[in-house]
């Protein structure tokens, strides 16, 4: 008898989540439409939506505007304001921690300069900001915490390696779950930027989209029909492009991230000129004036990035490549050089019809991407702490 009751409860939860996720993705939808797309009876939809309305995760927003005889259907929307997330977005110099609603709209923002801090001090700084936000907004109305940065996230989010954060084998998830008792999602930030870009630009219509992230390292994310491929880790920065190349933080030589960083471009230009070039803007002034050292540095680093792009094209054969300019936003010739090198190295048939886009992902899109991914996890029946 208990097993039968358990099965009924599980099915009830699955159906509630199906309905909630449909409403979340289709705001302003009606019960008959939900029934049609989920395959559940209209009576079941009525019972489920009554429950979702009662707990405040869904709300009525009026009736449909149609010209027909008979009763018009009530429209429903996902009530993202009912609960919140804490989302920490970390770079090598700043930790930004946000309290958001379930669609990533920011309610409060805290930040801390972490440039000179040790790994442990960075973690403690973020812990302090998370605790402050939970105290202000309430842990009981917070569904989860997200920690996002440039780096490898492995072993069920429990094994973290990040050059930008100087982390090796850190268990960030355990630290914050022990602190808060809330579900914690640790993600490669390139994946979240890719989700944010896809949701804002209609990425589902792009087919096979390759998102290349040049902000804080080098990430690569594949989206098929607007959904992230979970088989791609989100990092290409630690693939080897020169076996005898520059030493990387990870301990290897010749990693893509090490061979084409903005720091290396400045270093190459400075060495060749015998005089320090202190900033990207100074380097670009020299490049625009056809300075030999600046041109060499741009071409050298751009060619390594191009090798990385060629490898990605050969692996994924994308229909669209969206390149988030990131660290090269003010040094576009590096990306131009990379694209040119990619075309010289990859089979023409693999890139000749590819739509290549240079884009700028802002923090709003990143936070929305993080919230969207966290909702997908929380509202998934397979997740141990799933909602409902």
Secondary structure, DSSP 8 states (H G I E B T S, - for coil): -HHHHHHHHHHHHHHHHHHHHHHHHSTTEEHHHHHHHH---HHHHHHHHHHHHHTTSEEEEEE-----SS---EEEEE-GGGSEEEEEEE-SSEEEEEEEETT--EEEEEEEE-TT--HHHHHHHHHHHHHHHHHHH-GGGEEEEEEEESSEEETTTTEEEETTTTEEEE-HHHHHHHHHSSEEEEEEHHHHHHHHHHHHHTGGGGSEEEEEE-SSS-EEEEEETTEE-TTS-S--TTSBS-TTS-B-TTS-BSBHHHHS-HHHHHHHHHHHHTS----HHHHHHHHHTT-HHHHHHHHHHHHHHHHHHHHHHHHH--SEEEEE-GGGTT-HHHHHHHHHHHHHHS-HHHHTT-EEEEE---HHHHHHHHHHHHHHHHT-TTSTT---
